[in-house]
């Protein structure tokens, strides 16, 4: 961590809890920005899977069975 980041952290630790929480929310929110390119890739993936399903190239498993199988793996 840089010296300036350490200084900011020390200053933030002096804030009341509610202000620290708001600061954390702002910082985390700044990291979670939408990525249009990634969104487009996932949209294409979903569309491709739906097309494969409709064409009979891809099967389906009901949610209850899928979750049961996942539960056995964990």
CHARMM internal coordinates of N, CA and C (Angstrom, degrees):
IC EDIT
DIST 1 N 1 CA 1.4518
DIST 1 CA 1 C 1.5323
ANGL 1 N 1 CA 1 C 107.26
DIST 1 C 2 N 1.3022
ANGL 1 CA 1 C 2 N 116.33
DIHE 1 N 1 CA 1 C 2 N 135.13
DIST 2 N 2 CA 1.4606
ANGL 1 C 2 N 2 CA 120.70
DIHE 1 CA 1 C 2 N 2 CA -179.36
DIST 2 CA 2 C 1.5251
ANGL 2 N 2 CA 2 C 110.70
DIHE 1 C 2 N 2 CA 2 C -70.24
DIST 2 C 3 N 1.3167
ANGL 2 CA 2 C 3 N 115.56
DIHE 2 N 2 CA 2 C 3 N 164.22
DIST 3 N 3 CA 1.4655
ANGL 2 C 3 N 3 CA 120.70
DIHE 2 CA 2 C 3 N 3 CA 179.43
DIST 3 CA 3 C 1.5272
ANGL 3 N 3 CA 3 C 110.69
DIHE 2 C 3 N 3 CA 3 C -62.43
DIST 3 C 4 N 1.3230
ANGL 3 CA 3 C 4 N 116.86
DIHE 3 N 3 CA 3 C 4 N -39.41
DIST 4 N 4 CA 1.4687
ANGL 3 C 4 N 4 CA 118.63
DIHE 3 CA 3 C 4 N 4 CA -179.85
DIST 4 CA 4 C 1.5274
ANGL 4 N 4 CA 4 C 110.81
DIHE 3 C 4 N 4 CA 4 C -67.71
DIST 4 C 5 N 1.3382
ANGL 4 CA 4 C 5 N 117.51
DIHE 4 N 4 CA 4 C 5 N -37.19
DIST 5 N 5 CA 1.4654
ANGL 4 C 5 N 5 CA 119.99
DIHE 4 CA 4 C 5 N 5 CA 177.54
DIST 5 CA 5 C 1.5245
ANGL 5 N 5 CA 5 C 110.38
DIHE 4 C 5 N 5 CA 5 C -66.04
DIST 5 C 6 N 1.3241
ANGL 5 CA 5 C 6 N 116.87
DIHE 5 N 5 CA 5 C 6 N -39.46
DIST 6 N 6 CA 1.4688
ANGL 5 C 6 N 6 CA 120.21
DIHE 5 CA 5 C 6 N 6 CA 177.53
DIST 6 CA 6 C 1.5232
ANGL 6 N 6 CA 6 C 110.78
DIHE 5 C 6 N 6 CA 6 C -63.05
DIST 6 C 7 N 1.3291
ANGL 6 CA 6 C 7 N 116.46
DIHE 6 N 6 CA 6 C 7 N -39.47
DIST 7 N 7 CA 1.4633
ANGL 6 C 7 N 7 CA 120.70
DIHE 6 CA 6 C 7 N 7 CA 178.88
DIST 7 CA 7 C 1.5312
ANGL 7 N 7 CA 7 C 110.34
DIHE 6 C 7 N 7 CA 7 C -65.03
DIST 7 C 8 N 1.3205
ANGL 7 CA 7 C 8 N 116.51
DIHE 7 N 7 CA 7 C 8 N -42.18
DIST 8 N 8 CA 1.4663
ANGL 7 C 8 N 8 CA 120.40
DIHE 7 CA 7 C 8 N 8 CA 178.30
DIST 8 CA 8 C 1.5214
ANGL 8 N 8 CA 8 C 109.64
DIHE 7 C 8 N 8 CA 8 C -62.73
DIST 8 C 9 N 1.3269
ANGL 8 CA 8 C 9 N 117.13
DIHE 8 N 8 CA 8 C 9 N -42.49
DIST 9 N 9 CA 1.4590
ANGL 8 C 9 N 9 CA 121.12
DIHE 8 CA 8 C 9 N 9 CA 179.15
DIST 9 CA 9 C 1.5227
ANGL 9 N 9 CA 9 C 110.67
DIHE 8 C 9 N 9 CA 9 C -61.33
DIST 9 C 10 N 1.3089
ANGL 9 CA 9 C 10 N 117.28
DIHE 9 N 9 CA 9 C 10 N -46.23
DIST 10 N 10 CA 1.4652
ANGL 9 C 10 N 10 CA 120.33
DIHE 9 CA 9 C 10 N 10 CA 179.93
DIST 10 CA 10 C 1.5228
ANGL 10 N 10 CA 10 C 111.19
DIHE 9 C 10 N 10 CA 10 C -61.20
DIST 10 C 11 N 1.3205
ANGL 10 CA 10 C 11 N 116.44
DIHE 10 N 10 CA 10 C 11 N -40.70
DIST 11 N 11 CA 1.4659
ANGL 10 C 11 N 11 CA 120.58
DIHE 10 CA 10 C 11 N 11 CA 177.93
DIST 11 CA 11 C 1.5296
ANGL 11 N 11 CA 11 C 110.45
DIHE 10 C 11 N 11 CA 11 C -66.20
DIST 11 C 12 N 1.3320
ANGL 11 CA 11 C 12 N 116.79
DIHE 11 N 11 CA 11 C 12 N -42.04
DIST 12 N 12 CA 1.4645
ANGL 11 C 12 N 12 CA 120.93
DIHE 11 CA 11 C 12 N 12 CA -179.56
DIST 12 CA 12 C 1.5209
ANGL 12 N 12 CA 12 C 111.16
DIHE 11 C 12 N 12 CA 12 C -63.65
DIST 12 C 13 N 1.3177
ANGL 12 CA 12 C 13 N 117.39
DIHE 12 N 12 CA 12 C 13 N -35.55
DIST 13 N 13 CA 1.4651
ANGL 12 C 13 N 13 CA 120.83
DIHE 12 CA 12 C 13 N 13 CA -179.48
DIST 13 CA 13 C 1.5275
ANGL 13 N 13 CA 13 C 112.52
DIHE 12 C 13 N 13 CA 13 C -66.43
DIST 13 C 14 N 1.3182
ANGL 13 CA 13 C 14 N 116.84
DIHE 13 N 13 CA 13 C 14 N -17.06
DIST 14 N 14 CA 1.4691
ANGL 13 C 14 N 14 CA 120.61
DIHE 13 CA 13 C 14 N 14 CA 177.69
DIST 14 CA 14 C 1.5300
ANGL 14 N 14 CA 14 C 112.06
DIHE 13 C 14 N 14 CA 14 C -84.26
DIST 14 C 15 N 1.3159
ANGL 14 CA 14 C 15 N 117.02
DIHE 14 N 14 CA 14 C 15 N -11.08
DIST 15 N 15 CA 1.4686
ANGL 14 C 15 N 15 CA 121.04
DIHE 14 CA 14 C 15 N 15 CA -179.25
DIST 15 CA 15 C 1.5221
ANGL 15 N 15 CA 15 C 110.55
DIHE 14 C 15 N 15 CA 15 C -73.55
DIST 15 C 16 N 1.3419
ANGL 15 CA 15 C 16 N 116.36
DIHE 15 N 15 CA 15 C 16 N 155.44
DIST 16 N 16 CA 1.4668
ANGL 15 C 16 N 16 CA 119.71
DIHE 15 CA 15 C 16 N 16 CA 173.77
DIST 16 CA 16 C 1.5341
ANGL 16 N 16 CA 16 C 109.77
DIHE 15 C 16 N 16 CA 16 C -63.74
DIST 16 C 17 N 1.3311
ANGL 16 CA 16 C 17 N 117.64
DIHE 16 N 16 CA 16 C 17 N 155.55
DIST 17 N 17 CA 1.4711
ANGL 16 C 17 N 17 CA 120.82
DIHE 16 CA 16 C 17 N 17 CA -177.17
DIST 17 CA 17 C 1.5277
ANGL 17 N 17 CA 17 C 114.49
DIHE 16 C 17 N 17 CA 17 C -51.93
DIST 17 C 18 N 1.3182
ANGL 17 CA 17 C 18 N 118.18
DIHE 17 N 17 CA 17 C 18 N -42.60
DIST 18 N 18 CA 1.4689
ANGL 17 C 18 N 18 CA 120.16
DIHE 17 CA 17 C 18 N 18 CA -178.42
DIST 18 CA 18 C 1.5275
ANGL 18 N 18 CA 18 C 111.02
DIHE 17 C 18 N 18 CA 18 C -63.23
DIST 18 C 19 N 1.3150
ANGL 18 CA 18 C 19 N 117.16
DIHE 18 N 18 CA 18 C 19 N -39.34
DIST 19 N 19 CA 1.4655
ANGL 18 C 19 N 19 CA 120.07
DIHE 18 CA 18 C 19 N 19 CA 179.16
DIST 19 CA 19 C 1.5256
ANGL 19 N 19 CA 19 C 111.03
DIHE 18 C 19 N 19 CA 19 C -71.35
DIST 19 C 20 N 1.3308
ANGL 19 CA 19 C 20 N 117.05
DIHE 19 N 19 CA 19 C 20 N -36.20
DIST 20 N 20 CA 1.4722
ANGL 19 C 20 N 20 CA 119.88
DIHE 19 CA 19 C 20 N 20 CA 175.97
DIST 20 CA 20 C 1.5255
ANGL 20 N 20 CA 20 C 109.84
DIHE 19 C 20 N 20 CA 20 C -63.07
DIST 20 C 21 N 1.3413
ANGL 20 CA 20 C 21 N 116.35
DIHE 20 N 20 CA 20 C 21 N -41.90
DIST 21 N 21 CA 1.4669
ANGL 20 C 21 N 21 CA 120.04
DIHE 20 CA 20 C 21 N 21 CA 179.26
DIST 21 CA 21 C 1.5271
ANGL 21 N 21 CA 21 C 110.64
DIHE 20 C 21 N 21 CA 21 C -62.27
DIST 21 C 22 N 1.3202
ANGL 21 CA 21 C 22 N 117.10
DIHE 21 N 21 CA 21 C 22 N -42.79
DIST 22 N 22 CA 1.4657
ANGL 21 C 22 N 22 CA 120.66
DIHE 21 CA 21 C 22 N 22 CA 178.69
DIST 22 CA 22 C 1.5280
ANGL 22 N 22 CA 22 C 110.54
DIHE 21 C 22 N 22 CA 22 C -63.60
DIST 22 C 23 N 1.3211
ANGL 22 CA 22 C 23 N 116.45
DIHE 22 N 22 CA 22 C 23 N -38.80
DIST 23 N 23 CA 1.4580
ANGL 22 C 23 N 23 CA 121.20
DIHE 22 CA 22 C 23 N 23 CA 178.29
DIST 23 CA 23 C 1.5297
ANGL 23 N 23 CA 23 C 110.49
DIHE 22 C 23 N 23 CA 23 C -63.89
DIST 23 C 24 N 1.3174
ANGL 23 CA 23 C 24 N 116.29
DIHE 23 N 23 CA 23 C 24 N -44.21
DIST 24 N 24 CA 1.4672
ANGL 23 C 24 N 24 CA 120.80
DIHE 23 CA 23 C 24 N 24 CA 178.59
DIST 24 CA 24 C 1.5244
ANGL 24 N 24 CA 24 C 110.52
DIHE 23 C 24 N 24 CA 24 C -61.36
DIST 24 C 25 N 1.3293
ANGL 24 CA 24 C 25 N 117.04
DIHE 24 N 24 CA 24 C 25 N -45.14
DIST 25 N 25 CA 1.4676
ANGL 24 C 25 N 25 CA 120.41
DIHE 24 CA 24 C 25 N 25 CA 178.88
DIST 25 CA 25 C 1.5244
ANGL 25 N 25 CA 25 C 110.76
DIHE 24 C 25 N 25 CA 25 C -58.63
DIST 25 C 26 N 1.3223
ANGL 25 CA 25 C 26 N 116.26
DIHE 25 N 25 CA 25 C 26 N -42.54
DIST 26 N 26 CA 1.4581
ANGL 25 C 26 N 26 CA 119.90
DIHE 25 CA 25 C 26 N 26 CA 179.24
DIST 26 CA 26 C 1.5180
ANGL 26 N 26 CA 26 C 112.30
DIHE 25 C 26 N 26 CA 26 C -64.35
DIST 26 C 27 N 1.3289
ANGL 26 CA 26 C 27 N 116.57
DIHE 26 N 26 CA 26 C 27 N -41.95
DIST 27 N 27 CA 1.4624
ANGL 26 C 27 N 27 CA 120.17
DIHE 26 CA 26 C 27 N 27 CA 179.83
DIST 27 CA 27 C 1.5296
ANGL 27 N 27 CA 27 C 111.42
DIHE 26 C 27 N 27 CA 27 C -66.86
DIST 27 C 28 N 1.3194
ANGL 27 CA 27 C 28 N 116.62
DIHE 27 N 27 CA 27 C 28 N -45.49
DIST 28 N 28 CA 1.4615
ANGL 27 C 28 N 28 CA 119.57
DIHE 27 CA 27 C 28 N 28 CA 179.77
DIST 28 CA 28 C 1.5231
ANGL 28 N 28 CA 28 C 110.33
DIHE 27 C 28 N 28 CA 28 C -65.20
DIST 28 C 29 N 1.3170
ANGL 28 CA 28 C 29 N 116.67
DIHE 28 N 28 CA 28 C 29 N -40.83
DIST 29 N 29 CA 1.4592
ANGL 28 C 29 N 29 CA 120.33
DIHE 28 CA 28 C 29 N 29 CA 177.99
DIST 29 CA 29 C 1.5161
ANGL 29 N 29 CA 29 C 112.63
DIHE 28 C 29 N 29 CA 29 C -60.54
DIST 29 C 30 N 1.3254
ANGL 29 CA 29 C 30 N 116.49
DIHE 29 N 29 CA 29 C 30 N -31.98
DIST 30 N 30 CA 1.4623
ANGL 29 C 30 N 30 CA 119.55
DIHE 29 CA 29 C 30 N 30 CA 179.68
DIST 30 CA 30 C 1.5266
ANGL 30 N 30 CA 30 C 111.89
DIHE 29 C 30 N 30 CA 30 C -71.10
DIST 30 C 31 N 1.3224
ANGL 30 CA 30 C 31 N 117.32
DIHE 30 N 30 CA 30 C 31 N -20.39
DIST 31 N 31 CA 1.4631
ANGL 30 C 31 N 31 CA 121.25
DIHE 30 CA 30 C 31 N 31 CA 179.45
DIST 31 CA 31 C 1.5195
ANGL 31 N 31 CA 31 C 112.36
DIHE 30 C 31 N 31 CA 31 C -86.80
DIST 31 C 32 N 1.3100
ANGL 31 CA 31 C 32 N 117.44
DIHE 31 N 31 CA 31 C 32 N -23.36
DIST 32 N 32 CA 1.4590
ANGL 31 C 32 N 32 CA 122.34
DIHE 31 CA 31 C 32 N 32 CA -174.35
DIST 32 CA 32 C 1.5222
ANGL 32 N 32 CA 32 C 109.96
DIHE 31 C 32 N 32 CA 32 C -103.05
DIST 32 C 33 N 1.3226
ANGL 32 CA 32 C 33 N 115.76
DIHE 32 N 32 CA 32 C 33 N 69.96
DIST 33 N 33 CA 1.4542
ANGL 32 C 33 N 33 CA 120.89
DIHE 32 CA 32 C 33 N 33 CA -179.43
DIST 33 CA 33 C 1.5242
ANGL 33 N 33 CA 33 C 109.61
DIHE 32 C 33 N 33 CA 33 C -98.13
DIST 33 C 34 N 1.3324
ANGL 33 CA 33 C 34 N 117.16
DIHE 33 N 33 CA 33 C 34 N 143.45
DIST 34 N 34 CA 1.4617
ANGL 33 C 34 N 34 CA 119.70
DIHE 33 CA 33 C 34 N 34 CA 177.54
DIST 34 CA 34 C 1.5307
ANGL 34 N 34 CA 34 C 110.66
DIHE 33 C 34 N 34 CA 34 C -60.50
DIST 34 C 35 N 1.2958
ANGL 34 CA 34 C 35 N 115.74
DIHE 34 N 34 CA 34 C 35 N 145.46
DIST 35 N 35 CA 1.4595
ANGL 34 C 35 N 35 CA 121.87
DIHE 34 CA 34 C 35 N 35 CA 177.70
DIST 35 CA 35 C 1.5289
ANGL 35 N 35 CA 35 C 107.37
DIHE 34 C 35 N 35 CA 35 C -120.51
DIST 35 C 36 N 1.3348
ANGL 35 CA 35 C 36 N 117.34
DIHE 35 N 35 CA 35 C 36 N 99.01
DIST 36 N 36 CA 1.4659
ANGL 35 C 36 N 36 CA 120.31
DIHE 35 CA 35 C 36 N 36 CA -176.48
DIST 36 CA 36 C 1.5274
ANGL 36 N 36 CA 36 C 113.17
DIHE 35 C 36 N 36 CA 36 C -55.64
DIST 36 C 37 N 1.3211
ANGL 36 CA 36 C 37 N 117.82
DIHE 36 N 36 CA 36 C 37 N -36.00
DIST 37 N 37 CA 1.4649
ANGL 36 C 37 N 37 CA 120.14
DIHE 36 CA 36 C 37 N 37 CA 179.98
DIST 37 CA 37 C 1.5259
ANGL 37 N 37 CA 37 C 110.45
DIHE 36 C 37 N 37 CA 37 C -65.66
DIST 37 C 38 N 1.3308
ANGL 37 CA 37 C 38 N 116.70
DIHE 37 N 37 CA 37 C 38 N -43.15
DIST 38 N 38 CA 1.4644
ANGL 37 C 38 N 38 CA 120.60
DIHE 37 CA 37 C 38 N 38 CA 179.14
DIST 38 CA 38 C 1.5257
ANGL 38 N 38 CA 38 C 110.33
DIHE 37 C 38 N 38 CA 38 C -67.33
DIST 38 C 39 N 1.3271
ANGL 38 CA 38 C 39 N 116.34
DIHE 38 N 38 CA 38 C 39 N -40.54
DIST 39 N 39 CA 1.4674
ANGL 38 C 39 N 39 CA 120.01
DIHE 38 CA 38 C 39 N 39 CA 177.33
DIST 39 CA 39 C 1.5264
ANGL 39 N 39 CA 39 C 110.72
DIHE 38 C 39 N 39 CA 39 C -59.42
DIST 39 C 40 N 1.3330
ANGL 39 CA 39 C 40 N 116.62
DIHE 39 N 39 CA 39 C 40 N -40.99
DIST 40 N 40 CA 1.4652
ANGL 39 C 40 N 40 CA 120.85
DIHE 39 CA 39 C 40 N 40 CA 179.69
DIST 40 CA 40 C 1.5283
ANGL 40 N 40 CA 40 C 110.95
DIHE 39 C 40 N 40 CA 40 C -65.35
DIST 40 C 41 N 1.3373
ANGL 40 CA 40 C 41 N 116.69
DIHE 40 N 40 CA 40 C 41 N -39.51
DIST 41 N 41 CA 1.4672
ANGL 40 C 41 N 41 CA 120.05
DIHE 40 CA 40 C 41 N 41 CA 177.84
DIST 41 CA 41 C 1.5244
ANGL 41 N 41 CA 41 C 111.54
DIHE 40 C 41 N 41 CA 41 C -63.20
DIST 41 C 42 N 1.3468
ANGL 41 CA 41 C 42 N 116.59
DIHE 41 N 41 CA 41 C 42 N -43.86
DIST 42 N 42 CA 1.4700
ANGL 41 C 42 N 42 CA 119.79
DIHE 41 CA 41 C 42 N 42 CA 179.56
DIST 42 CA 42 C 1.5270
ANGL 42 N 42 CA 42 C 111.33
DIHE 41 C 42 N 42 CA 42 C -67.22
DIST 42 C 43 N 1.3296
ANGL 42 CA 42 C 43 N 117.24
DIHE 42 N 42 CA 42 C 43 N -36.26
DIST 43 N 43 CA 1.4627
ANGL 42 C 43 N 43 CA 120.30
DIHE 42 CA 42 C 43 N 43 CA 177.10
DIST 43 CA 43 C 1.5244
ANGL 43 N 43 CA 43 C 110.13
DIHE 42 C 43 N 43 CA 43 C -62.60
DIST 43 C 44 N 1.3306
ANGL 43 CA 43 C 44 N 116.88
DIHE 43 N 43 CA 43 C 44 N -45.53
DIST 44 N 44 CA 1.4660
ANGL 43 C 44 N 44 CA 120.51
DIHE 43 CA 43 C 44 N 44 CA 178.49
DIST 44 CA 44 C 1.5208
ANGL 44 N 44 CA 44 C 110.48
DIHE 43 C 44 N 44 CA 44 C -61.96
DIST 44 C 45 N 1.3282
ANGL 44 CA 44 C 45 N 117.81
DIHE 44 N 44 CA 44 C 45 N -42.33
DIST 45 N 45 CA 1.4688
ANGL 44 C 45 N 45 CA 121.38
DIHE 44 CA 44 C 45 N 45 CA 178.36
DIST 45 CA 45 C 1.5287
ANGL 45 N 45 CA 45 C 110.79
DIHE 44 C 45 N 45 CA 45 C -59.45
DIST 45 C 46 N 1.3244
ANGL 45 CA 45 C 46 N 116.49
DIHE 45 N 45 CA 45 C 46 N -46.09
DIST 46 N 46 CA 1.4684
ANGL 45 C 46 N 46 CA 120.54
DIHE 45 CA 45 C 46 N 46 CA 179.74
DIST 46 CA 46 C 1.5278
ANGL 46 N 46 CA 46 C 110.98
DIHE 45 C 46 N 46 CA 46 C -63.30
DIST 46 C 47 N 1.3297
ANGL 46 CA 46 C 47 N 116.29
DIHE 46 N 46 CA 46 C 47 N -42.53
DIST 47 N 47 CA 1.4681
ANGL 46 C 47 N 47 CA 119.82
DIHE 46 CA 46 C 47 N 47 CA 179.31
DIST 47 CA 47 C 1.5301
ANGL 47 N 47 CA 47 C 111.06
DIHE 46 C 47 N 47 CA 47 C -65.22
DIST 47 C 48 N 1.3379
ANGL 47 CA 47 C 48 N 116.71
DIHE 47 N 47 CA 47 C 48 N -41.05
DIST 48 N 48 CA 1.4661
ANGL 47 C 48 N 48 CA 120.61
DIHE 47 CA 47 C 48 N 48 CA 178.56
DIST 48 CA 48 C 1.5253
ANGL 48 N 48 CA 48 C 111.14
DIHE 47 C 48 N 48 CA 48 C -63.38
DIST 48 C 49 N 1.3151
ANGL 48 CA 48 C 49 N 116.56
DIHE 48 N 48 CA 48 C 49 N -42.10
DIST 49 N 49 CA 1.4685
ANGL 48 C 49 N 49 CA 120.11
DIHE 48 CA 48 C 49 N 49 CA 179.38
DIST 49 CA 49 C 1.5280
ANGL 49 N 49 CA 49 C 111.06
DIHE 48 C 49 N 49 CA 49 C -65.24
DIST 49 C 50 N 1.3307
ANGL 49 CA 49 C 50 N 116.72
DIHE 49 N 49 CA 49 C 50 N -41.56
DIST 50 N 50 CA 1.4643
ANGL 49 C 50 N 50 CA 119.88
DIHE 49 CA 49 C 50 N 50 CA 179.17
DIST 50 CA 50 C 1.5260
ANGL 50 N 50 CA 50 C 110.22
DIHE 49 C 50 N 50 CA 50 C -64.66
DIST 50 C 51 N 1.3247
ANGL 50 CA 50 C 51 N 117.09
DIHE 50 N 50 CA 50 C 51 N -41.35
DIST 51 N 51 CA 1.4669
ANGL 50 C 51 N 51 CA 120.51
DIHE 50 CA 50 C 51 N 51 CA 178.42
DIST 51 CA 51 C 1.5274
ANGL 51 N 51 CA 51 C 110.34
DIHE 50 C 51 N 51 CA 51 C -63.16
DIST 51 C 52 N 1.3242
ANGL 51 CA 51 C 52 N 117.69
DIHE 51 N 51 CA 51 C 52 N -41.86
DIST 52 N 52 CA 1.4666
ANGL 51 C 52 N 52 CA 121.52
DIHE 51 CA 51 C 52 N 52 CA 178.91
DIST 52 CA 52 C 1.5246
ANGL 52 N 52 CA 52 C 110.41
DIHE 51 C 52 N 52 CA 52 C -64.77
DIST 52 C 53 N 1.3207
ANGL 52 CA 52 C 53 N 117.15
DIHE 52 N 52 CA 52 C 53 N -40.02
DIST 53 N 53 CA 1.4671
ANGL 52 C 53 N 53 CA 121.00
DIHE 52 CA 52 C 53 N 53 CA 178.08
DIST 53 CA 53 C 1.5265
ANGL 53 N 53 CA 53 C 110.43
DIHE 52 C 53 N 53 CA 53 C -62.94
DIST 53 C 54 N 1.3293
ANGL 53 CA 53 C 54 N 115.94
DIHE 53 N 53 CA 53 C 54 N -47.45
DIST 54 N 54 CA 1.4711
ANGL 53 C 54 N 54 CA 120.41
DIHE 53 CA 53 C 54 N 54 CA -178.47
DIST 54 CA 54 C 1.5263
ANGL 54 N 54 CA 54 C 111.93
DIHE 53 C 54 N 54 CA 54 C -65.45
DIST 54 C 55 N 1.3396
ANGL 54 CA 54 C 55 N 116.38
DIHE 54 N 54 CA 54 C 55 N -28.98
DIST 55 N 55 CA 1.4656
ANGL 54 C 55 N 55 CA 120.57
DIHE 54 CA 54 C 55 N 55 CA 179.32
DIST 55 CA 55 C 1.5269
ANGL 55 N 55 CA 55 C 111.65
DIHE 54 C 55 N 55 CA 55 C -84.25
DIST 55 C 56 N 1.3188
ANGL 55 CA 55 C 56 N 116.70
DIHE 55 N 55 CA 55 C 56 N -1.01
DIST 56 N 56 CA 1.4566
ANGL 55 C 56 N 56 CA 120.32
DIHE 55 CA 55 C 56 N 56 CA 179.86
DIST 56 CA 56 C 1.5184
ANGL 56 N 56 CA 56 C 113.74
DIHE 55 C 56 N 56 CA 56 C 79.61
DIST 56 C 57 N 1.3297
ANGL 56 CA 56 C 57 N 116.75
DIHE 56 N 56 CA 56 C 57 N 12.57
DIST 57 N 57 CA 1.4636
ANGL 56 C 57 N 57 CA 121.47
DIHE 56 CA 56 C 57 N 57 CA -178.97
DIST 57 CA 57 C 1.5238
ANGL 57 N 57 CA 57 C 112.48
DIHE 56 C 57 N 57 CA 57 C -89.90
DIST 57 C 58 N 1.3097
ANGL 57 CA 57 C 58 N 116.13
DIHE 57 N 57 CA 57 C 58 N -10.09
DIST 58 N 58 CA 1.4568
ANGL 57 C 58 N 58 CA 121.38
DIHE 57 CA 57 C 58 N 58 CA -176.14
DIST 58 CA 58 C 1.5135
ANGL 58 N 58 CA 58 C 108.32
DIHE 57 C 58 N 58 CA 58 C -139.05
DIST 58 C 59 N 1.3142
ANGL 58 CA 58 C 59 N 116.04
DIHE 58 N 58 CA 58 C 59 N 129.27
DIST 59 N 59 CA 1.4559
ANGL 58 C 59 N 59 CA 120.07
DIHE 58 CA 58 C 59 N 59 CA 179.54
DIST 59 CA 59 C 1.5143
ANGL 59 N 59 CA 59 C 111.38
DIHE 58 C 59 N 59 CA 59 C -87.16
DIST 59 C 60 N 1.3121
ANGL 59 CA 59 C 60 N 114.61
DIHE 59 N 59 CA 59 C 60 N 178.44
DIST 60 N 60 CA 1.4642
ANGL 59 C 60 N 60 CA 120.58
DIHE 59 CA 59 C 60 N 60 CA 179.70
DIST 60 CA 60 C 1.5224
ANGL 60 N 60 CA 60 C 109.13
DIHE 59 C 60 N 60 CA 60 C -133.20
DIST 60 C 61 N 1.3138
ANGL 60 CA 60 C 61 N 115.26
DIHE 60 N 60 CA 60 C 61 N 152.18
DIST 61 N 61 CA 1.4633
ANGL 60 C 61 N 61 CA 122.35
DIHE 60 CA 60 C 61 N 61 CA 175.61
DIST 61 CA 61 C 1.5171
ANGL 61 N 61 CA 61 C 106.15
DIHE 60 C 61 N 61 CA 61 C -125.79
DIST 61 C 62 N 1.3411
ANGL 61 CA 61 C 62 N 117.21
DIHE 61 N 61 CA 61 C 62 N 133.07
DIST 62 N 62 CA 1.4616
ANGL 61 C 62 N 62 CA 117.55
DIHE 61 CA 61 C 62 N 62 CA -179.69
DIST 62 CA 62 C 1.5311
ANGL 62 N 62 CA 62 C 109.93
DIHE 61 C 62 N 62 CA 62 C -68.04
DIST 62 C 63 N 1.3077
ANGL 62 CA 62 C 63 N 115.29
DIHE 62 N 62 CA 62 C 63 N 154.42
DIST 63 N 63 CA 1.4672
ANGL 62 C 63 N 63 CA 121.68
DIHE 62 CA 62 C 63 N 63 CA -173.62
DIST 63 CA 63 C 1.5191
ANGL 63 N 63 CA 63 C 112.32
DIHE 62 C 63 N 63 CA 63 C -57.91
DIST 63 C 64 N 1.3184
ANGL 63 CA 63 C 64 N 117.23
DIHE 63 N 63 CA 63 C 64 N -40.38
DIST 64 N 64 CA 1.4645
ANGL 63 C 64 N 64 CA 120.55
DIHE 63 CA 63 C 64 N 64 CA -178.37
DIST 64 CA 64 C 1.5304
ANGL 64 N 64 CA 64 C 110.79
DIHE 63 C 64 N 64 CA 64 C -59.73
DIST 64 C 65 N 1.3201
ANGL 64 CA 64 C 65 N 116.34
DIHE 64 N 64 CA 64 C 65 N -44.70
DIST 65 N 65 CA 1.4640
ANGL 64 C 65 N 65 CA 120.62
DIHE 64 CA 64 C 65 N 65 CA 179.55
DIST 65 CA 65 C 1.5310
ANGL 65 N 65 CA 65 C 110.55
DIHE 64 C 65 N 65 CA 65 C -68.06
DIST 65 C 66 N 1.3297
ANGL 65 CA 65 C 66 N 117.11
DIHE 65 N 65 CA 65 C 66 N -42.59
DIST 66 N 66 CA 1.4630
ANGL 65 C 66 N 66 CA 120.81
DIHE 65 CA 65 C 66 N 66 CA -179.61
DIST 66 CA 66 C 1.5234
ANGL 66 N 66 CA 66 C 111.10
DIHE 65 C 66 N 66 CA 66 C -60.69
DIST 66 C 67 N 1.3337
ANGL 66 CA 66 C 67 N 117.02
DIHE 66 N 66 CA 66 C 67 N -45.47
DIST 67 N 67 CA 1.4633
ANGL 66 C 67 N 67 CA 119.93
DIHE 66 CA 66 C 67 N 67 CA -179.96
DIST 67 CA 67 C 1.5204
ANGL 67 N 67 CA 67 C 111.57
DIHE 66 C 67 N 67 CA 67 C -67.22
DIST 67 C 68 N 1.3193
ANGL 67 CA 67 C 68 N 117.03
DIHE 67 N 67 CA 67 C 68 N -34.82
DIST 68 N 68 CA 1.4682
ANGL 67 C 68 N 68 CA 120.52
DIHE 67 CA 67 C 68 N 68 CA 177.66
DIST 68 CA 68 C 1.5234
ANGL 68 N 68 CA 68 C 110.04
DIHE 67 C 68 N 68 CA 68 C -64.47
DIST 68 C 69 N 1.3272
ANGL 68 CA 68 C 69 N 116.91
DIHE 68 N 68 CA 68 C 69 N -43.42
DIST 69 N 69 CA 1.4641
ANGL 68 C 69 N 69 CA 120.65
DIHE 68 CA 68 C 69 N 69 CA 178.63
DIST 69 CA 69 C 1.5249
ANGL 69 N 69 CA 69 C 111.11
DIHE 68 C 69 N 69 CA 69 C -65.05
DIST 69 C 70 N 1.3180
ANGL 69 CA 69 C 70 N 116.93
DIHE 69 N 69 CA 69 C 70 N -41.31
DIST 70 N 70 CA 1.4645
ANGL 69 C 70 N 70 CA 120.12
DIHE 69 CA 69 C 70 N 70 CA 177.70
DIST 70 CA 70 C 1.5208
ANGL 70 N 70 CA 70 C 111.16
DIHE 69 C 70 N 70 CA 70 C -63.92
DIST 70 C 71 N 1.3237
ANGL 70 CA 70 C 71 N 116.22
DIHE 70 N 70 CA 70 C 71 N -39.18
DIST 71 N 71 CA 1.4597
ANGL 70 C 71 N 71 CA 120.54
DIHE 70 CA 70 C 71 N 71 CA 179.30
DIST 71 CA 71 C 1.5129
ANGL 71 N 71 CA 71 C 112.06
DIHE 70 C 71 N 71 CA 71 C -62.04
DIST 71 C 72 N 1.3311
ANGL 71 CA 71 C 72 N 117.76
DIHE 71 N 71 CA 71 C 72 N -32.32
DIST 72 N 72 CA 1.4584
ANGL 71 C 72 N 72 CA 121.37
DIHE 71 CA 71 C 72 N 72 CA 179.12
DIST 72 CA 72 C 1.5252
ANGL 72 N 72 CA 72 C 111.60
DIHE 71 C 72 N 72 CA 72 C -73.01
DIST 72 C 73 N 1.3251
ANGL 72 CA 72 C 73 N 117.51
DIHE 72 N 72 CA 72 C 73 N -25.79
DIST 73 N 73 CA 1.4689
ANGL 72 C 73 N 73 CA 121.47
DIHE 72 CA 72 C 73 N 73 CA -178.67
DIST 73 CA 73 C 1.5235
ANGL 73 N 73 CA 73 C 112.60
DIHE 72 C 73 N 73 CA 73 C -79.37
DIST 73 C 74 N 1.3001
ANGL 73 CA 73 C 74 N 116.20
DIHE 73 N 73 CA 73 C 74 N -22.22
DIST 74 N 74 CA 1.4696
ANGL 73 C 74 N 74 CA 119.23
DIHE 73 CA 73 C 74 N 74 CA -174.24
DIST 74 CA 74 C 1.5072
ANGL 74 N 74 CA 74 C 111.70
DIHE 73 C 74 N 74 CA 74 C -88.20
END
COOR INIT
IC SEED 1 N 1 CA 1 C
IC BUILD
